[in-house]
Amino acid sequence: MRAILGLIAGVIVGIAIGPGTDQASAVGIAISMAIVFYILSYATGKRVFGNIPKKERRKVATSGIFPFIFLLLMFMIITYTVLHQNIAS
């Protein structure tokens, strides 16, 4: 679930960042979208697992964070490149 949300977030960020966007704004957009989608995945995971013991809460919060980040970055770069590849040439 987090991997799919990372993919979706990456595509959205790749679309939101245009060629005229400065670097600070692009980083802010990417980080804020990542946080929003990660919180969404956490809430969804919490709802799916229902009442879980206190020990397992940390596992729900941290499991899948690396695929989420990797797919977010990868699809952000791919989407940006596909949309704006003809601008630089």
Backbone bond lengths (Angstrom), bond angles and torsions (degrees), N, CA, C in turn:
res aa  C-N    CA-C-N  psi(-1)  N-CA   C-N-CA  omega(-1)  CA-C   N-CA-C  phi
1 M - - - 1.441 - - 1.539 110.13 -
2 R 1.337 116.80 -44.14 1.469 118.75 -179.90 1.514 111.01 -67.76
3 A 1.319 117.12 -34.48 1.462 119.82 178.63 1.523 110.22 -64.19
4 I 1.310 117.56 -42.22 1.469 121.16 179.21 1.519 110.54 -66.11
5 L 1.324 117.42 -41.29 1.461 119.98 177.73 1.529 111.27 -67.53
6 G 1.317 118.19 -32.27 1.459 121.33 174.65 1.520 110.87 -65.07
7 L 1.321 116.28 -40.54 1.461 121.34 176.82 1.528 110.77 -62.58
8 I 1.319 116.77 -47.14 1.467 121.52 -179.74 1.531 110.32 -63.04
9 A 1.330 116.61 -44.06 1.466 120.47 179.25 1.522 110.95 -63.05
10 G 1.324 117.41 -39.15 1.458 121.01 178.95 1.517 112.14 -63.36
11 V 1.318 117.28 -41.76 1.460 120.79 177.97 1.530 110.37 -65.20
12 I 1.312 117.44 -42.72 1.467 121.08 -179.68 1.530 110.63 -64.75
13 V 1.325 117.56 -42.88 1.462 120.71 178.99 1.524 110.28 -66.65
14 G 1.328 117.33 -40.05 1.457 120.86 178.21 1.524 112.18 -61.51
15 I 1.317 116.75 -34.68 1.465 121.17 176.66 1.521 110.94 -75.34
16 A 1.332 117.05 -38.16 1.465 121.07 -175.55 1.526 112.94 -70.80
17 I 1.316 117.26 -29.04 1.457 120.51 -178.47 1.520 108.23 -89.68
18 G 1.312 116.20 117.81 1.453 121.41 179.51 1.510 111.30 -100.88
19 P 1.327 117.28 171.97 1.462 120.94 -179.31 1.525 113.62 -62.55
20 G 1.324 119.18 -27.86 1.459 121.67 -178.84 1.514 113.80 -87.01
21 T 1.322 117.74 -1.26 1.461 121.43 -177.64 1.520 109.84 -75.07
22 D 1.343 116.27 130.88 1.463 118.00 178.58 1.528 110.16 -74.67
23 Q 1.307 115.39 166.08 1.460 121.41 -171.92 1.523 112.50 -64.55
24 A 1.308 118.29 -40.29 1.461 121.13 -179.14 1.518 111.26 -65.17
25 S 1.320 117.30 -40.92 1.461 120.50 178.38 1.518 111.28 -67.35
26 A 1.330 117.06 -38.99 1.463 120.96 179.71 1.527 110.98 -63.28
27 V 1.322 116.34 -42.70 1.463 120.13 178.34 1.523 110.10 -65.67
28 G 1.325 117.51 -40.77 1.464 121.19 178.18 1.513 112.21 -62.79
29 I 1.328 116.64 -42.41 1.465 120.69 178.16 1.523 110.01 -63.47
30 A 1.326 116.91 -45.79 1.463 120.97 -177.95 1.527 111.36 -63.25
31 I 1.313 117.03 -45.01 1.463 120.08 -178.71 1.522 111.60 -68.24
32 S 1.328 117.04 -43.01 1.471 118.89 -179.32 1.523 111.67 -65.82
33 M 1.325 118.16 -39.51 1.460 120.32 177.61 1.527 110.75 -67.65
34 A 1.320 117.06 -37.50 1.463 120.48 177.78 1.526 110.48 -62.74
35 I 1.311 116.52 -43.11 1.465 120.25 179.59 1.523 110.81 -64.82
36 V 1.322 117.16 -44.03 1.470 120.81 -179.70 1.529 110.64 -61.22
37 F 1.320 117.02 -47.58 1.461 119.65 -178.75 1.520 112.04 -70.01
38 Y 1.321 118.45 -32.53 1.460 120.04 177.97 1.528 110.10 -68.98
39 I 1.321 117.55 -40.92 1.466 120.37 176.36 1.522 110.15 -63.49
40 L 1.326 116.46 -39.34 1.464 120.51 176.38 1.528 110.52 -61.33
41 S 1.322 117.91 -42.27 1.464 120.77 179.17 1.526 111.08 -68.22
42 Y 1.322 116.91 -35.82 1.456 120.22 177.89 1.531 110.73 -65.32
43 A 1.324 116.20 -44.82 1.468 120.02 179.37 1.526 110.94 -63.89
44 T 1.324 116.36 -40.01 1.461 120.10 178.84 1.526 110.49 -66.30
45 G 1.321 117.17 -44.03 1.458 120.89 178.18 1.518 112.42 -62.92
46 K 1.303 116.34 -38.54 1.460 120.74 178.20 1.527 110.81 -65.78
47 R 1.320 115.65 -38.24 1.462 120.43 179.51 1.529 111.04 -70.24
48 V 1.330 116.65 -37.84 1.461 120.41 -179.16 1.525 110.77 -68.30
49 F 1.308 117.56 -43.17 1.454 120.69 -177.00 1.522 113.02 -83.62
50 G 1.318 118.36 -12.62 1.459 121.29 175.91 1.507 113.15 64.59
51 N 1.307 115.60 -135.01 1.469 120.94 -179.08 1.518 109.26 -81.49
52 I 1.311 115.69 106.10 1.453 120.61 179.38 1.520 108.81 -112.46
53 P 1.329 116.57 152.41 1.467 118.99 178.72 1.527 111.52 -63.90
54 K 1.314 115.11 158.81 1.454 120.95 -176.52 1.534 112.17 -60.53
55 K 1.325 117.54 -34.28 1.456 121.59 178.85 1.524 111.68 -63.46
56 E 1.295 116.99 -35.93 1.463 121.71 -175.27 1.533 112.86 -83.16
57 R 1.309 119.33 -13.86 1.464 121.62 -179.73 1.517 112.34 -60.56
58 R 1.309 117.10 -41.15 1.464 120.75 179.10 1.524 110.42 -64.33
59 K 1.319 115.91 -37.25 1.458 120.13 179.16 1.527 110.63 -64.88
60 V 1.312 117.73 -39.96 1.466 121.58 177.63 1.524 110.02 -65.47
61 A 1.316 116.87 -36.96 1.462 120.66 -178.23 1.519 112.66 -72.29
62 T 1.329 118.07 -32.95 1.459 119.99 -173.20 1.521 114.91 -105.94
63 S 1.312 118.50 -16.05 1.465 118.46 -178.42 1.525 110.27 -69.69
64 G 1.301 115.37 134.45 1.455 120.67 178.57 1.507 115.58 84.61
65 I 1.334 118.13 10.24 1.463 119.70 -177.25 1.529 111.31 -71.58
66 F 1.330 118.11 -36.70 1.460 119.76 -178.57 1.531 112.72 -71.01
67 P 1.336 119.30 -43.37 1.471 117.18 173.67 1.527 112.23 -62.17
68 F 1.323 117.18 -35.87 1.463 121.19 178.44 1.525 110.54 -60.20
69 I 1.323 116.69 -50.40 1.467 120.90 -178.22 1.528 110.92 -65.86
70 F 1.327 116.73 -43.96 1.461 120.47 -178.95 1.521 111.32 -62.17
71 L 1.315 117.34 -47.91 1.465 119.94 -178.98 1.521 111.77 -68.75
72 L 1.324 118.10 -34.84 1.456 120.85 176.01 1.522 110.09 -59.43
73 L 1.323 116.96 -50.62 1.460 120.63 -179.32 1.526 112.32 -65.49
74 M 1.321 116.50 -44.33 1.451 120.27 -177.16 1.524 111.60 -62.89
75 F 1.327 117.78 -48.04 1.457 119.89 -177.82 1.521 112.51 -75.79
76 M 1.333 117.74 -23.95 1.458 120.00 172.83 1.529 109.27 -65.40
77 I 1.310 116.93 -45.95 1.459 121.26 -179.53 1.527 110.87 -66.88
78 I 1.323 117.18 -44.58 1.472 120.37 -179.90 1.517 110.91 -62.72
79 T 1.319 117.91 -46.52 1.464 121.19 -178.91 1.517 111.02 -63.42
80 Y 1.321 117.20 -45.38 1.464 120.51 178.77 1.528 110.83 -60.56
81 T 1.326 116.55 -43.74 1.459 120.84 -178.97 1.522 111.77 -64.97
82 V 1.310 117.29 -43.48 1.470 121.19 -179.62 1.534 110.21 -64.63
83 L 1.314 117.37 -42.04 1.466 120.42 -176.62 1.529 113.10 -73.29
84 H 1.331 117.14 -32.07 1.468 119.88 -171.15 1.524 113.67 -122.13
85 Q 1.317 118.52 25.51 1.457 120.18 -176.95 1.519 113.20 -71.68
86 N 1.301 119.68 -28.07 1.466 121.73 -177.53 1.525 112.91 -86.01
87 I 1.302 117.93 -10.44 1.461 121.26 -176.94 1.531 110.71 -71.63
88 A 1.325 117.44 -40.58 1.461 120.92 -175.17 1.528 111.79 -74.17
89 S 1.321 118.58 -24.60 1.456 119.59 -176.30 1.498 114.37 -92.45
